[in-house]
Amino acid sequence: MPPDSIAGALLAARRRLALISDTAALDARLLLQATANVSHEDIIAEPERRLSAEALAQFEAFMTRRLAHEPVSRILGARDFYGRSFRLTPDVLDPRPDTETLIDAALALIRPRSRLLDLGTGSGIIAVTLLAERPDTTGLATDLSPEALAIARSNAERHGVLSRLQLRQGSWFAPVSGSFDLILCNPPYIPASDIPGLAADVRDYDPLAALTGGPDGLEAYRAIARHAAAHLNPDGHVLVEIGAGQADDVSALFAAAGFRNVKRFQDLGGHDRCLSLRLG
Ligand SMILES: C[S@@+](CC[C@H](N)C(=O)[O-])C[C@H]1O[C@@H](n2cnc3c(N)ncnc32)[C@H](O)[C@@H]1O
């Protein structure tokens, strides 16, 4: 199999990527498809097709980045989430499939013409997905990072929901006015001391402000619990994503702020991944 054929290039790439990735075959295919304008069907139907020198050079450039642990989604500048493609830059968290648990929980709670608040929106996946799934909803999305808000705006435009989404910069509730039926947040929740031990794919590529939740990982929940009640409509819900083992601590923080009726939602791995909370 010639090394400059589709199959030859893929095989060599797969072997090199296996040293650093559990998904070497998938990584190699996605990177080749992005460089050489080769579709998945081409890979199956024409494995012996020769690649141009230009395509091979670009593929090698992508491989160098991946071998330095840069995630495929960052190299491609895009990530699929809940069936839609989202633009991704170094300014925003690479959206995680686990956050789809929060989307499923939210969709079960949203009533007609609900108004949503997405705190720490990052690339906008939560607000944009929910507004796209429920065309009669409106929302406000915030983030501390103006660069993240610019990405969220472009993703809202890409998915046709920008006319129903306001974007505001500031810390948690500081830029928020009015009240909402559903307040959502996937906050930074990793204890600061765990950051150095994270996999390089995460530690070196996700923005630190999107990862660290202060010394115990709970700082954002404290800030949100303190102000959420003042911005919640009667019968409204707060829905937060949580990290491993945080369900009890986060429930207690919200209970101290008057929230009851805690429900836990599990991700596909069976771990508690988000909590819904109501007042009273
Ligand atoms: C874990 S990321 C989640 C991003 C996105 N919602 C998602 O699920 O992919 C947390 C986000 O909170 C933002 N953030 C961090 N501290 C903040 C603060 N004090 N106020 C508002 N947003 C903050 C970060 O910039 C980041 O975009």
The ligand as a Gaussian input file, in Angstrom:
#p B3LYP/6-31G(d) Opt

LIG

0 1
 C      -16.912000      24.806000      31.905000
 S      -17.012000      26.199000      30.807000
 C      -18.603000      25.876000      30.065000
 C      -18.763000      26.480000      28.699000
 C      -20.043000      26.031000      27.989000
 N      -21.238000      26.427000      28.733000
 C      -20.045000      24.519000      27.798000
 O      -20.825000      23.837000      28.488000
 O      -19.254000      24.024000      26.972000
 C      -17.317000      27.515000      31.939000
 C      -17.499000      28.878000      31.309000
 O      -17.702000      29.805000      32.390000
 C      -16.998000      30.992000      32.097000
 N      -16.714000      31.678000      33.371000
 C      -15.707000      31.450000      34.243000
 N      -15.812000      32.275000      35.311000
 C      -16.904000      33.040000      35.096000
 C      -17.560000      34.074000      35.830000
 N      -17.060000      34.506000      37.004000
 N      -18.661000      34.618000      35.310000
 C      -19.168000      34.200000      34.124000
 N      -18.605000      33.219000      33.379000
 C      -17.486000      32.649000      33.861000
 C      -15.767000      30.571000      31.345000
 O      -15.254000      31.643000      30.567000
 C      -16.328000      29.420000      30.508000
 O      -16.776000      29.878000      29.258000

